Amino acid sequence: MSASTSVLFSSLCATDPTAITRAGKEALLEEAGEQERAEEVLREAAVDALAGAGGGWRHAARAVD
């Protein structure tokens, strides 16, 4: 959690106790989304690297699956 997110989280919790749950869920969902995007980028890079290695797209597709 970044410093600005932490400050926002603290101020929400001070004014609304239920904000703890909402802010926590939102932070977890945001982190999960970032993780999914990072994994997708890595998969695409692996496919590109394998395709460029001379094995062709079929070998790359099998390696990712």
N, CA, C and O atoms as a Tripos MOL2 file, in Angstrom:
@<TRIPOS>MOLECULE
protein
  260   259    65     0     0
PROTEIN
NO_CHARGES

@<TRIPOS>ATOM
      1 N           0.8490   -1.1660    0.0000 N.3       1 MET1
      2 CA          0.0000    0.0000    0.0000 C.3       1 MET1
      3 C           0.8940    1.2290    0.0000 C.2       1 MET1
      4 O           1.8250    1.3210    0.8000 O.2       1 MET1
      5 N           0.6180    2.1720   -0.8910 N.am      2 SER2
      6 CA          1.4270    3.3860   -0.9780 C.3       2 SER2
      7 C           1.1360    4.3020    0.2080 C.2       2 SER2
      8 O           0.1590    4.1080    0.9310 O.2       2 SER2
      9 N           1.9840    5.2880    0.3930 N.am      3 ALA3
     10 CA          1.8200    6.2210    1.5110 C.3       3 ALA3
     11 C           0.5210    7.0040    1.3850 C.2       3 ALA3
     12 O          -0.1800    7.2030    2.3760 O.2       3 ALA3
     13 N           0.1930    7.4510    0.1710 N.am      4 SER4
     14 CA         -1.0450    8.2140   -0.0010 C.3       4 SER4
     15 C          -2.2670    7.3330    0.2290 C.2       4 SER4
     16 O          -3.2620    7.7930    0.7890 O.2       4 SER4
     17 N          -2.2050    6.0780   -0.1930 N.am      5 THR5
     18 CA         -3.3040    5.1510    0.0550 C.3       5 THR5
     19 C          -3.4480    4.9040    1.5430 C.2       5 THR5
     20 O          -4.5640    4.7970    2.0510 O.2       5 THR5
     21 N          -2.3370    4.8120    2.2420 N.am      6 SER6
     22 CA         -2.3590    4.5860    3.6760 C.3       6 SER6
     23 C          -2.9970    5.7570    4.4090 C.2       6 SER6
     24 O          -3.7780    5.5550    5.3390 O.2       6 SER6
     25 N          -2.6720    6.9760    4.0010 N.am      7 VAL7
     26 CA         -3.2630    8.1650    4.6200 C.3       7 VAL7
     27 C          -4.7580    8.2000    4.3570 C.2       7 VAL7
     28 O          -5.5400    8.4760    5.2660 O.2       7 VAL7
     29 N          -5.1600    7.9270    3.1360 N.am      8 LEU8
     30 CA         -6.5750    7.9020    2.7870 C.3       8 LEU8
     31 C          -7.3040    6.8400    3.6000 C.2       8 LEU8
     32 O          -8.3840    7.0920    4.1340 O.2       8 LEU8
     33 N          -6.7180    5.6670    3.6890 N.am      9 PHE9
     34 CA         -7.2900    4.5660    4.4570 C.3       9 PHE9
     35 C          -7.4840    4.9780    5.9170 C.2       9 PHE9
     36 O          -8.5400    4.7230    6.4960 O.2       9 PHE9
     37 N          -6.4790    5.6090    6.5090 N.am     10 SER10
     38 CA         -6.5580    6.0390    7.9080 C.3      10 SER10
     39 C          -7.6560    7.0640    8.1140 C.2      10 SER10
     40 O          -8.3990    6.9940    9.0930 O.2      10 SER10
     41 N          -7.7660    8.0150    7.2000 N.am     11 SER11
     42 CA         -8.7980    9.0480    7.3550 C.3      11 SER11
     43 C         -10.1960    8.4610    7.1700 C.2      11 SER11
     44 O         -11.1310    8.8660    7.8610 O.2      11 SER11
     45 N         -10.3480    7.5240    6.2570 N.am     12 LEU12
     46 CA        -11.6520    6.8650    6.0830 C.3      12 LEU12
     47 C         -12.0550    6.0990    7.3380 C.2      12 LEU12
     48 O         -13.2070    6.1530    7.7680 O.2      12 LEU12
     49 N         -11.1070    5.3970    7.9120 N.am     13 CYS13
     50 CA        -11.3940    4.5920    9.0960 C.3      13 CYS13
     51 C         -11.7740    5.4630   10.2880 C.2      13 CYS13
     52 O         -12.5780    5.0540   11.1260 O.2      13 CYS13
     53 N         -11.2010    6.6620   10.3660 N.am     14 ALA14
     54 CA        -11.5020    7.5630   11.4780 C.3      14 ALA14
     55 C         -12.9270    8.0930   11.3860 C.2      14 ALA14
     56 O         -13.5620    8.3340   12.4130 O.2      14 ALA14
     57 N         -13.4360    8.2790   10.1740 N.am     15 THR15
     58 CA        -14.7740    8.8510   10.0120 C.3      15 THR15
     59 C         -15.8650    7.7990    9.8560 C.2      15 THR15
     60 O         -17.0220    8.0610   10.1830 O.2      15 THR15
     61 N         -15.5180    6.6280    9.3680 N.am     16 ASP16
     62 CA        -16.5210    5.5890    9.0980 C.3      16 ASP16
     63 C         -15.9250    4.2100    9.3630 C.2      16 ASP16
     64 O         -15.1320    3.7140    8.5620 O.2      16 ASP16
     65 N         -16.2970    3.5900   10.4760 N.am     17 PRO17
     66 CA        -15.7240    2.2690   10.8100 C.3      17 PRO17
     67 C         -15.9530    1.2130    9.7340 C.2      17 PRO17
     68 O         -15.1310    0.3100    9.5790 O.2      17 PRO17
     69 N         -17.0440    1.3050    8.9920 N.am     18 THR18
     70 CA        -17.2830    0.3200    7.9330 C.3      18 THR18
     71 C         -16.3620    0.5450    6.7410 C.2      18 THR18
     72 O         -16.2410   -0.3180    5.8720 O.2      18 THR18
     73 N         -15.7110    1.7130    6.7000 N.am     19 ALA19
     74 CA        -14.7830    1.9940    5.6110 C.3      19 ALA19
     75 C         -13.5900    1.0570    5.6550 C.2      19 ALA19
     76 O         -12.9520    0.8100    4.6320 O.2      19 ALA19
     77 N         -13.2840    0.5330    6.8410 N.am     20 ILE20
     78 CA        -12.1690   -0.4090    6.9650 C.3      20 ILE20
     79 C         -12.3970   -1.5850    6.0250 C.2      20 ILE20
     80 O         -11.5000   -1.9800    5.2800 O.2      20 ILE20
     81 N         -13.5810   -2.1290    6.0670 N.am     21 THR21
     82 CA        -13.8980   -3.2730    5.2340 C.3      21 THR21
     83 C         -13.9060   -2.8900    3.7580 C.2      21 THR21
     84 O         -13.3110   -3.5820    2.9320 O.2      21 THR21
     85 N         -14.5750   -1.7920    3.4260 N.am     22 ARG22
     86 CA        -14.6530   -1.3580    2.0240 C.3      22 ARG22
     87 C         -13.2800   -1.0170    1.4640 C.2      22 ARG22
     88 O         -12.9220   -1.4630    0.3740 O.2      22 ARG22
     89 N         -12.5120   -0.2290    2.2060 N.am     23 ALA23
     90 CA        -11.1880    0.1810    1.7210 C.3      23 ALA23
     91 C         -10.2620   -1.0240    1.6010 C.2      23 ALA23
     92 O          -9.4710   -1.1070    0.6610 O.2      23 ALA23
     93 N         -10.3530   -1.9440    2.5340 N.am     24 GLY24
     94 CA         -9.5310   -3.1520    2.4800 C.3      24 GLY24
     95 C          -9.8690   -4.0040    1.2720 C.2      24 GLY24
     96 O          -8.9770   -4.5090    0.5900 O.2      24 GLY24
     97 N         -11.1560   -4.1630    1.0080 N.am     25 LYS25
     98 CA        -11.5710   -4.9400   -0.1590 C.3      25 LYS25
     99 C         -11.1190   -4.2800   -1.4480 C.2      25 LYS25
    100 O         -10.6380   -4.9510   -2.3610 O.2      25 LYS25
    101 N         -11.2750   -2.9520   -1.5220 N.am     26 GLU26
    102 CA        -10.8680   -2.2420   -2.7240 C.3      26 GLU26
    103 C          -9.3660   -2.3660   -2.9540 C.2      26 GLU26
    104 O          -8.9220   -2.5460   -4.0880 O.2      26 GLU26
    105 N          -8.5900   -2.2720   -1.8860 N.am     27 ALA27
    106 CA         -7.1330   -2.3980   -2.0090 C.3      27 ALA27
    107 C          -6.7510   -3.7950   -2.4880 C.2      27 ALA27
    108 O          -5.8660   -3.9470   -3.3300 O.2      27 ALA27
    109 N          -7.4160   -4.8060   -1.9530 N.am     28 LEU28
    110 CA         -7.1280   -6.1810   -2.3730 C.3      28 LEU28
    111 C          -7.5050   -6.4120   -3.8300 C.2      28 LEU28
    112 O          -6.7700   -7.0610   -4.5740 O.2      28 LEU28
    113 N          -8.6490   -5.8800   -4.2320 N.am     29 LEU29
    114 CA         -9.0700   -6.0310   -5.6250 C.3      29 LEU29
    115 C          -8.1200   -5.3150   -6.5730 C.2      29 LEU29
    116 O          -7.8040   -5.8320   -7.6450 O.2      29 LEU29
    117 N          -7.6640   -4.1300   -6.1840 N.am     30 GLU30
    118 CA         -6.7190   -3.3900   -7.0140 C.3      30 GLU30
    119 C          -5.4060   -4.1520   -7.1440 C.2      30 GLU30
    120 O          -4.8340   -4.2410   -8.2300 O.2      30 GLU30
    121 N          -4.9360   -4.6990   -6.0330 N.am     31 GLU31
    122 CA         -3.6840   -5.4630   -6.0560 C.3      31 GLU31
    123 C          -3.8250   -6.7130   -6.9160 C.2      31 GLU31
    124 O          -2.9080   -7.0640   -7.6580 O.2      31 GLU31
    125 N          -4.9700   -7.3850   -6.8190 N.am     32 ALA32
    126 CA         -5.2030   -8.5830   -7.6330 C.3      32 ALA32
    127 C          -5.2260   -8.2290   -9.1160 C.2      32 ALA32
    128 O          -4.6980   -8.9740   -9.9420 O.2      32 ALA32
    129 N          -5.8290   -7.1060   -9.4520 N.am     33 GLY33
    130 CA         -5.8680   -6.6660  -10.8460 C.3      33 GLY33
    131 C          -4.4820   -6.3750  -11.3810 C.2      33 GLY33
    132 O          -4.1640   -6.7180  -12.5200 O.2      33 GLY33
    133 N          -3.6510   -5.7380  -10.5560 N.am     34 GLU34
    134 CA         -2.2800   -5.4590  -10.9600 C.3      34 GLU34
    135 C          -1.4960   -6.7540  -11.1620 C.2      34 GLU34
    136 O          -0.6990   -6.8650  -12.0930 O.2      34 GLU34
    137 N          -1.7260   -7.7260  -10.2860 N.am     35 GLN35
    138 CA         -1.0480   -9.0190  -10.3980 C.3      35 GLN35
    139 C          -1.4520   -9.7210  -11.6940 C.2      35 GLN35
    140 O          -0.6070  -10.2810  -12.3920 O.2      35 GLN35
    141 N          -2.7440   -9.6880  -12.0120 N.am     36 GLU36
    142 CA         -3.2200  -10.3230  -13.2490 C.3      36 GLU36
    143 C          -2.5930   -9.6690  -14.4730 C.2      36 GLU36
    144 O          -2.1870  -10.3600  -15.4070 O.2      36 GLU36
    145 N          -2.5110   -8.3340  -14.4720 N.am     37 ARG37
    146 CA         -1.8990   -7.6290  -15.6120 C.3      37 ARG37
    147 C          -0.4250   -7.9860  -15.7460 C.2      37 ARG37
    148 O           0.0720   -8.1740  -16.8570 O.2      37 ARG37
    149 N           0.2720   -8.0800  -14.6250 N.am     38 ALA38
    150 CA          1.6930   -8.4350  -14.6590 C.3      38 ALA38
    151 C           1.8830   -9.8430  -15.2140 C.2      38 ALA38
    152 O           2.7960  -10.0800  -16.0060 O.2      38 ALA38
    153 N           1.0300  -10.7750  -14.8040 N.am     39 GLU39
    154 CA          1.1310  -12.1440  -15.3040 C.3      39 GLU39
    155 C           0.8480  -12.1980  -16.8000 C.2      39 GLU39
    156 O           1.4990  -12.9490  -17.5270 O.2      39 GLU39
    157 N          -0.1160  -11.4110  -17.2640 N.am     40 GLU40
    158 CA         -0.4420  -11.3890  -18.6850 C.3      40 GLU40
    159 C           0.7380  -10.8600  -19.5030 C.2      40 GLU40
    160 O           1.0510  -11.3970  -20.5650 O.2      40 GLU40
    161 N           1.3850   -9.8140  -19.0100 N.am     41 VAL41
    162 CA          2.5440   -9.2550  -19.7000 C.3      41 VAL41
    163 C           3.6620  -10.2870  -19.7730 C.2      41 VAL41
    164 O           4.3150  -10.4190  -20.8080 O.2      41 VAL41
    165 N           3.8890  -11.0200  -18.6860 N.am     42 LEU42
    166 CA          4.9280  -12.0500  -18.6850 C.3      42 LEU42
    167 C           4.6000  -13.1740  -19.6620 C.2      42 LEU42
    168 O           5.4880  -13.6660  -20.3580 O.2      42 LEU42
    169 N           3.3320  -13.5850  -19.7220 N.am     43 ARG43
    170 CA          2.9330  -14.6290  -20.6700 C.3      43 ARG43
    171 C           3.1830  -14.1750  -22.1030 C.2      43 ARG43
    172 O           3.7270  -14.9210  -22.9160 O.2      43 ARG43
    173 N           2.7770  -12.9340  -22.4040 N.am     44 GLU44
    174 CA          2.9750  -12.4190  -23.7590 C.3      44 GLU44
    175 C           4.4590  -12.3320  -24.1030 C.2      44 GLU44
    176 O           4.8480  -12.6360  -25.2310 O.2      44 GLU44
    177 N           5.2860  -11.9240  -23.1540 N.am     45 ALA45
    178 CA          6.7250  -11.8430  -23.3980 C.3      45 ALA45
    179 C           7.3040  -13.2290  -23.6500 C.2      45 ALA45
    180 O           8.1730  -13.3960  -24.5060 O.2      45 ALA45
    181 N           6.8280  -14.2190  -22.9100 N.am     46 ALA46
    182 CA          7.3110  -15.5910  -23.1050 C.3      46 ALA46
    183 C           6.9320  -16.1020  -24.4920 C.2      46 ALA46
    184 O           7.7430  -16.7370  -25.1660 O.2      46 ALA46
    185 N           5.7140  -15.8290  -24.9140 N.am     47 VAL47
    186 CA          5.2730  -16.2560  -26.2450 C.3      47 VAL47
    187 C           6.1080  -15.5720  -27.3160 C.2      47 VAL47
    188 O           6.5520  -16.2140  -28.2670 O.2      47 VAL47
    189 N           6.3230  -14.2680  -27.1620 N.am     48 ASP48
    190 CA          7.1240  -13.5380  -28.1410 C.3      48 ASP48
    191 C           8.5520  -14.0810  -28.2030 C.2      48 ASP48
    192 O           9.1160  -14.2380  -29.2870 O.2      48 ASP48
    193 N           9.1320  -14.3670  -27.0370 N.am     49 ALA49
    194 CA         10.5080  -14.8760  -26.9960 C.3      49 ALA49
    195 C          10.5990  -16.2530  -27.6410 C.2      49 ALA49
    196 O          11.5310  -16.5260  -28.3980 O.2      49 ALA49
    197 N           9.6460  -17.1100  -27.3470 N.am     50 LEU50
    198 CA          9.6640  -18.4520  -27.9250 C.3      50 LEU50
    199 C           9.4000  -18.4100  -29.4240 C.2      50 LEU50
    200 O          10.0040  -19.1670  -30.1840 O.2      50 LEU50
    201 N           8.5140  -17.5430  -29.8440 N.am     51 ALA51
    202 CA          8.2100  -17.4330  -31.2760 C.3      51 ALA51
    203 C           9.4300  -16.9230  -32.0350 C.2      51 ALA51
    204 O           9.6750  -17.3330  -33.1700 O.2      51 ALA51
    205 N          10.1860  -16.0390  -31.4150 N.am     52 GLY52
    206 CA         11.3780  -15.5000  -32.0560 C.3      52 GLY52
    207 C          12.5580  -16.4470  -32.0220 C.2      52 GLY52
    208 O          13.5580  -16.2130  -32.7000 O.2      52 GLY52
    209 N          12.4590  -17.5190  -31.2380 N.am     53 ALA53
    210 CA         13.5670  -18.4680  -31.1030 C.3      53 ALA53
    211 C          13.6180  -19.4570  -32.2620 C.2      53 ALA53
    212 O          14.4840  -20.3310  -32.2870 O.2      53 ALA53
    213 N          12.7120  -19.3340  -33.2130 N.am     54 GLY54
    214 CA         12.7450  -20.1990  -34.3790 C.3      54 GLY54
    215 C          11.8140  -21.3930  -34.2730 C.2      54 GLY54
    216 O          11.6830  -22.1620  -35.2250 O.2      54 GLY54
    217 N          11.1720  -21.5570  -33.1410 N.am     55 GLY55
    218 CA         10.2620  -22.6830  -32.9640 C.3      55 GLY55
    219 C           8.8930  -22.4350  -33.5430 C.2      55 GLY55
    220 O           8.1030  -23.3680  -33.6900 O.2      55 GLY55
    221 N           8.5980  -21.1950  -33.8750 N.am     56 GLY56
    222 CA          7.2970  -20.8770  -34.4470 C.3      56 GLY56
    223 C           6.2260  -20.7070  -33.3870 C.2      56 GLY56
    224 O           6.4480  -20.9570  -32.2020 O.2      56 GLY56
    225 N           5.0540  -20.2740  -33.8450 N.am     57 TRP57
    226 CA          3.9680  -19.9640  -32.9090 C.3      57 TRP57
    227 C           3.3880  -21.2060  -32.2520 C.2      57 TRP57
    228 O           2.8760  -21.1180  -31.1360 O.2      57 TRP57
    229 N           3.4500  -22.3650  -32.9070 N.am     58 ARG58
    230 CA          2.8820  -23.5770  -32.3030 C.3      58 ARG58
    231 C           3.6530  -23.9970  -31.0550 C.2      58 ARG58
    232 O           3.0530  -24.3820  -30.0510 O.2      58 ARG58
    233 N           4.9720  -23.9230  -31.1160 N.am     59 HIS59
    234 CA          5.7860  -24.2640  -29.9490 C.3      59 HIS59
    235 C           5.5540  -23.2620  -28.8170 C.2      59 HIS59
    236 O           5.4940  -23.6350  -27.6450 O.2      59 HIS59
    237 N           5.4280  -22.0000  -29.1810 N.am     60 ALA60
    238 CA          5.1900  -20.9580  -28.1890 C.3      60 ALA60
    239 C           3.8370  -21.1820  -27.5020 C.2      60 ALA60
    240 O           3.7180  -21.0590  -26.2830 O.2      60 ALA60
    241 N           2.8310  -21.5080  -28.3010 N.am     61 ALA61
    242 CA          1.4900  -21.7140  -27.7390 C.3      61 ALA61
    243 C           1.4940  -22.9230  -26.7930 C.2      61 ALA61
    244 O           0.8820  -22.8750  -25.7270 O.2      61 ALA61
    245 N           2.1750  -23.9950  -27.1760 N.am     62 ARG62
    246 CA          2.2310  -25.1700  -26.3000 C.3      62 ARG62
    247 C           2.9760  -24.8690  -25.0140 C.2      62 ARG62
    248 O           2.5930  -25.3550  -23.9500 O.2      62 ARG62
    249 N           4.0340  -24.0750  -25.0940 N.am     63 ALA63
    250 CA          4.8200  -23.7450  -23.9020 C.3      63 ALA63
    251 C           4.0060  -22.9440  -22.8980 C.2      63 ALA63
    252 O           4.1650  -23.1280  -21.6920 O.2      63 ALA63
    253 N           3.1450  -22.0650  -23.3720 N.am     64 VAL64
    254 CA          2.3310  -21.2470  -22.4810 C.3      64 VAL64
    255 C           1.2260  -22.0730  -21.8510 C.2      64 VAL64
    256 O           0.8930  -21.8750  -20.6830 O.2      64 VAL64
    257 N           0.6550  -22.9950  -22.6090 N.am     65 ASP65
    258 CA         -0.4160  -23.8490  -22.0580 C.3      65 ASP65
    259 C           0.1930  -24.7920  -21.0700 C.2      65 ASP65
    260 O          -0.5150  -25.6070  -20.4780 O.2      65 ASP65
@<TRIPOS>BOND
     1     1     2 1
     2     2     3 1
     3     3     4 2
     4     3     5 am
     5     5     6 1
     6     6     7 1
     7     7     8 2
     8     7     9 am
     9     9    10 1
    10    10    11 1
    11    11    12 2
    12    11    13 am
    13    13    14 1
    14    14    15 1
    15    15    16 2
    16    15    17 am
    17    17    18 1
    18    18    19 1
    19    19    20 2
    20    19    21 am
    21    21    22 1
    22    22    23 1
    23    23    24 2
    24    23    25 am
    25    25    26 1
    26    26    27 1
    27    27    28 2
    28    27    29 am
    29    29    30 1
    30    30    31 1
    31    31    32 2
    32    31    33 am
    33    33    34 1
    34    34    35 1
    35    35    36 2
    36    35    37 am
    37    37    38 1
    38    38    39 1
    39    39    40 2
    40    39    41 am
    41    41    42 1
    42    42    43 1
    43    43    44 2
    44    43    45 am
    45    45    46 1
    46    46    47 1
    47    47    48 2
    48    47    49 am
    49    49    50 1
    50    50    51 1
    51    51    52 2
    52    51    53 am
    53    53    54 1
    54    54    55 1
    55    55    56 2
    56    55    57 am
    57    57    58 1
    58    58    59 1
    59    59    60 2
    60    59    61 am
    61    61    62 1
    62    62    63 1
    63    63    64 2
    64    63    65 am
    65    65    66 1
    66    66    67 1
    67    67    68 2
    68    67    69 am
    69    69    70 1
    70    70    71 1
    71    71    72 2
    72    71    73 am
    73    73    74 1
    74    74    75 1
    75    75    76 2
    76    75    77 am
    77    77    78 1
    78    78    79 1
    79    79    80 2
    80    79    81 am
    81    81    82 1
    82    82    83 1
    83    83    84 2
    84    83    85 am
    85    85    86 1
    86    86    87 1
    87    87    88 2
    88    87    89 am
    89    89    90 1
    90    90    91 1
    91    91    92 2
    92    91    93 am
    93    93    94 1
    94    94    95 1
    95    95    96 2
    96    95    97 am
    97    97    98 1
    98    98    99 1
    99    99   100 2
   100    99   101 am
   101   101   102 1
   102   102   103 1
   103   103   104 2
   104   103   105 am
   105   105   106 1
   106   106   107 1
   107   107   108 2
   108   107   109 am
   109   109   110 1
   110   110   111 1
   111   111   112 2
   112   111   113 am
   113   113   114 1
   114   114   115 1
   115   115   116 2
   116   115   117 am
   117   117   118 1
   118   118   119 1
   119   119   120 2
   120   119   121 am
   121   121   122 1
   122   122   123 1
   123   123   124 2
   124   123   125 am
   125   125   126 1
   126   126   127 1
   127   127   128 2
   128   127   129 am
   129   129   130 1
   130   130   131 1
   131   131   132 2
   132   131   133 am
   133   133   134 1
   134   134   135 1
   135   135   136 2
   136   135   137 am
   137   137   138 1
   138   138   139 1
   139   139   140 2
   140   139   141 am
   141   141   142 1
   142   142   143 1
   143   143   144 2
   144   143   145 am
   145   145   146 1
   146   146   147 1
   147   147   148 2
   148   147   149 am
   149   149   150 1
   150   150   151 1
   151   151   152 2
   152   151   153 am
   153   153   154 1
   154   154   155 1
   155   155   156 2
   156   155   157 am
   157   157   158 1
   158   158   159 1
   159   159   160 2
   160   159   161 am
   161   161   162 1
   162   162   163 1
   163   163   164 2
   164   163   165 am
   165   165   166 1
   166   166   167 1
   167   167   168 2
   168   167   169 am
   169   169   170 1
   170   170   171 1
   171   171   172 2
   172   171   173 am
   173   173   174 1
   174   174   175 1
   175   175   176 2
   176   175   177 am
   177   177   178 1
   178   178   179 1
   179   179   180 2
   180   179   181 am
   181   181   182 1
   182   182   183 1
   183   183   184 2
   184   183   185 am
   185   185   186 1
   186   186   187 1
   187   187   188 2
   188   187   189 am
   189   189   190 1
   190   190   191 1
   191   191   192 2
   192   191   193 am
   193   193   194 1
   194   194   195 1
   195   195   196 2
   196   195   197 am
   197   197   198 1
   198   198   199 1
   199   199   200 2
   200   199   201 am
   201   201   202 1
   202   202   203 1
   203   203   204 2
   204   203   205 am
   205   205   206 1
   206   206   207 1
   207   207   208 2
   208   207   209 am
   209   209   210 1
   210   210   211 1
   211   211   212 2
   212   211   213 am
   213   213   214 1
   214   214   215 1
   215   215   216 2
   216   215   217 am
   217   217   218 1
   218   218   219 1
   219   219   220 2
   220   219   221 am
   221   221   222 1
   222   222   223 1
   223   223   224 2
   224   223   225 am
   225   225   226 1
   226   226   227 1
   227   227   228 2
   228   227   229 am
   229   229   230 1
   230   230   231 1
   231   231   232 2
   232   231   233 am
   233   233   234 1
   234   234   235 1
   235   235   236 2
   236   235   237 am
   237   237   238 1
   238   238   239 1
   239   239   240 2
   240   239   241 am
   241   241   242 1
   242   242   243 1
   243   243   244 2
   244   243   245 am
   245   245   246 1
   246   246   247 1
   247   247   248 2
   248   247   249 am
   249   249   250 1
   250   250   251 1
   251   251   252 2
   252   251   253 am
   253   253   254 1
   254   254   255 1
   255   255   256 2
   256   255   257 am
   257   257   258 1
   258   258   259 1
   259   259   260 2
@<TRIPOS>SUBSTRUCTURE
     1 MET1         2 RESIDUE 1 A MET
     2 SER2         6 RESIDUE 1 A SER
     3 ALA3        10 RESIDUE 1 A ALA
     4 SER4        14 RESIDUE 1 A SER
     5 THR5        18 RESIDUE 1 A THR
     6 SER6        22 RESIDUE 1 A SER
     7 VAL7        26 RESIDUE 1 A VAL
     8 LEU8        30 RESIDUE 1 A LEU
     9 PHE9        34 RESIDUE 1 A PHE
    10 SER10       38 RESIDUE 1 A SER
    11 SER11       42 RESIDUE 1 A SER
    12 LEU12       46 RESIDUE 1 A LEU
    13 CYS13       50 RESIDUE 1 A CYS
    14 ALA14       54 RESIDUE 1 A ALA
    15 THR15       58 RESIDUE 1 A THR
    16 ASP16       62 RESIDUE 1 A ASP
    17 PRO17       66 RESIDUE 1 A PRO
    18 THR18       70 RESIDUE 1 A THR
    19 ALA19       74 RESIDUE 1 A ALA
    20 ILE20       78 RESIDUE 1 A ILE
    21 THR21       82 RESIDUE 1 A THR
    22 ARG22       86 RESIDUE 1 A ARG
    23 ALA23       90 RESIDUE 1 A ALA
    24 GLY24       94 RESIDUE 1 A GLY
    25 LYS25       98 RESIDUE 1 A LYS
    26 GLU26      102 RESIDUE 1 A GLU
    27 ALA27      106 RESIDUE 1 A ALA
    28 LEU28      110 RESIDUE 1 A LEU
    29 LEU29      114 RESIDUE 1 A LEU
    30 GLU30      118 RESIDUE 1 A GLU
    31 GLU31      122 RESIDUE 1 A GLU
    32 ALA32      126 RESIDUE 1 A ALA
    33 GLY33      130 RESIDUE 1 A GLY
    34 GLU34      134 RESIDUE 1 A GLU
    35 GLN35      138 RESIDUE 1 A GLN
    36 GLU36      142 RESIDUE 1 A GLU
    37 ARG37      146 RESIDUE 1 A ARG
    38 ALA38      150 RESIDUE 1 A ALA
    39 GLU39      154 RESIDUE 1 A GLU
    40 GLU40      158 RESIDUE 1 A GLU
    41 VAL41      162 RESIDUE 1 A VAL
    42 LEU42      166 RESIDUE 1 A LEU
    43 ARG43      170 RESIDUE 1 A ARG
    44 GLU44      174 RESIDUE 1 A GLU
    45 ALA45      178 RESIDUE 1 A ALA
    46 ALA46      182 RESIDUE 1 A ALA
    47 VAL47      186 RESIDUE 1 A VAL
    48 ASP48      190 RESIDUE 1 A ASP
    49 ALA49      194 RESIDUE 1 A ALA
    50 LEU50      198 RESIDUE 1 A LEU
    51 ALA51      202 RESIDUE 1 A ALA
    52 GLY52      206 RESIDUE 1 A GLY
    53 ALA53      210 RESIDUE 1 A ALA
    54 GLY54      214 RESIDUE 1 A GLY
    55 GLY55      218 RESIDUE 1 A GLY
    56 GLY56      222 RESIDUE 1 A GLY
    57 TRP57      226 RESIDUE 1 A TRP
    58 ARG58      230 RESIDUE 1 A ARG
    59 HIS59      234 RESIDUE 1 A HIS
    60 ALA60      238 RESIDUE 1 A ALA
    61 ALA61      242 RESIDUE 1 A ALA
    62 ARG62      246 RESIDUE 1 A ARG
    63 ALA63      250 RESIDUE 1 A ALA
    64 VAL64      254 RESIDUE 1 A VAL
    65 ASP65      258 RESIDUE 1 A ASP
